[in-house]
Amino acid sequence: MKQYDLIFDIDGTIWDSCEAVHESWKLSLRERYGCFGSPSLEQVRSIMGKTPDEIAELLFSRFGKNKRSVFDALSQDECAYLAAHGASLYPGVAETLGALARDHRLFIVSNCQTGYIEALFAATGFEPYFEEARCAGVTGLGKSDNLRALIRDLSLKNPFYVGDTEGDEIAAREAGCGFLHAAYGFGAAKAPDAVLKSFSELPVLLITLESEVPAHV
């Protein structure tokens, strides 16, 4: 079997953390600021994959010039909450990652805040499966730049980004890598190299890629 370098998004691809994030924000707003008006679950879903500045503007603008600091405080609490309580993994993720890690190099690139990937690993035990993980909160880079840097720094040869939104698809194309659309997640895609209806389909899909999709370098 051909070896692929698989780079994963988190939200909408590995797990759905919306309900956990919603609960965490509700608790943090009450405990930190005495505020009982938390963003709705639907609003939380709507910002998955966006950058911290975008989320602060969309959901916390009522805090005025403090909107980003409020969001940053909630994000810190959120990571602690997720590490302790976890979130909703998509079916087959644990088993499939374990199988993929035996034959392919696995990575994570996300727009998430510092500490979020560590929370994922703490809650799931997935860290041994991944060679490296990068996020906007640590590097200060957008998704396409993080993908590009990862591909360059680690000399990836057949990279595919696995994500659920058109933004993920755009980032993958800008970075010069293939894109596999997690159609079970939060968003749509225009022209992915292949479509995943469930995470557990990925090993079989990779076999079909060998004959249908040219290598991305």
N, C-alpha and C positions, 0 to 999 in steps of 0.2 A: 504494500500500500504506500502511496506517495505521502510524504510528510508535509503537513501544512503548519504554518505559524498562525494560530488563531488568537485574535485579540477580541476580548469581550467587553461590551457595555455592561452595566449592572442593572439599573432600574428598567423594567420592561423586557429584560433579557434573561437575567439570572434569577431575580426575585421581584416581587411587587411589594414595595415597602410603604405604599400609600397609607394604609390604615394605621400602621405603626407610627409613621411620621405624623399623621394627623393627631394621634393620641399624645405623642411626645410634645408637639407644639402646644396643644391645649393645656397640658400640665405645666409646661414652662411659662407660658404667658400668664397663667394664674399665679404661679409661685414667684416668678421674678418681678412681674409688673402689676399684679392684681387685676389682670385683664381677662374677661370672660368671653371676649369676642374673637375666637380663633377662626382662621380660614377653614372653609368647609372641605370635606373629603374630595368633592369634585374639583375645588380649586387646587388642592394638593396634587391631584392627578394631572391637572393641566400644566403644571410647571416641571414635571419630571424631565430631566435632561437639560434644563436651562442652567445658565451660569448663576452664581450667587448674586451678582448685580442685577440681573434680570428678575430673579425671584424677589429680591428686596423691593424693587420698583413695582412689581405687579401685585404683591400681596401685603407689603408692609409700608406702603407710602404714607399711611395715616400717622406714622411715627416721624414724619418730616425728615429733617437732617439726620435723625438717629436710626433711620430705617435699616441701614446696612449693619450697624452695630447690634440692633435688636435681632436681625436675622442671624448674625454670627453667633450670638449667645444661644439662640434656639438651636442652631446647627450643632454647637458643642454638646448641648443636652441631648440632642437627637442621636448623636453617635453613641453616647453612653447608653441610651435607651435601647438602641438597636443591638448593641453588643450584648446586653443583658437579656433582651426579649426576642431578638431576631425579627424576621419578617416572613412573608409568604413566598417560599421557593416555588418556582414553576415545576410541574411534575417531571420527574426524571432527571433533574439537574444534577443531583449528587452522584447518581450512578453513571451518568453520561460523562461528567467531567473526569471521574476516575478512569473510565475507559479511554477517553481521549488523551489523557495525560501519558498513557503508556506509549502512544505512537506519534504524538504531535507536541510542539511547543505551545504553551498556553500563556496568555498575558491578559491584563486588564487595562483599559484606558477609559476614563470617565470624567465628566465635568463636575464631579462631586467635590465636597469640601474636604479639607484635611481631617483625617480620622475616620472617614466613612468606609474606606476600603478595609481598614483595620477592624472596624465594627462588623463588617461582613465576615471577615475571617474568624473573628472571635465567636460569632454566632453560629457559624457553619463548619468550621474546621477545614475550609477549602484552601488555605494558604499553601500547603505542599503541592497543590496541582499547578500553581502559577509561578512562572520563572521571574516575572517582574510585573509591577502594577504602577501606573502613573495617573495622576489626577490634576485637575486645574488648580485645586486648593494648594497643592504643594509646588507645582512647577510655575504657576501663573500663566500657563499657556492654554489656548483653546484646544478643542478636541483634534482638529486637523493637524495642528502643530505638534501636539503630543504624539499622535500617530506617526507623523513624519519622523520625529526625533527617535522614537522607539525603533522604527524600521531601520533607521540609519545606525543608531548606536549599537544595536544587537545583530546587525547584518541579517535581517529577516529575508528569506528567499521567496516564500510563497504565502505572503500575508493576506489574510481575509479578516475584515472587521465584522463581528456579529452584533447587530444592534436592531432597534425596533422603530426608529423614526427617520423621517426624511433628513433631519439634521445629521443623524449618524451616517446616512448614505452620502450626503454632501461631503462630510469630513473625510470619509474613506476615499472618495474620488479625488479630493484635493491632496490627500497624502499619497496617492498612487497605489492604493491597494484595493483588493476585491471587497465586495459587500454582500453579506448574507442577511436577509431580512427576517427578523424574529416577528412574524406576522401576528403572533399571539399577544404581543406587547401593547404599547400605548399608541403607536402611530402607524403611518403608511410609508411606502417607498415607491419611487417612480420606475426605476429600472435596475433592480438588484440582480446579482449574478445567480441567485437562487433564493427560494423562499422556504422558511421553516414554519410549519404549522404547529410544531411542538419542539421543545428543546431536545427531546430524545431522538428526533429524526436526524440529528446532526451527523452521527457516524456513517449512516447509509448515504446521506447527501454528499459527504466528502468523497465517497467512492464514485458517484456519478460525476463529480467535478473533474475527475482525472481525464475524462474523455470529452467533456462538454465545454470547459472553461480554460482559456489559456492562462499560463502562469503570470502572476503579477509580481513585479520586482521593483 
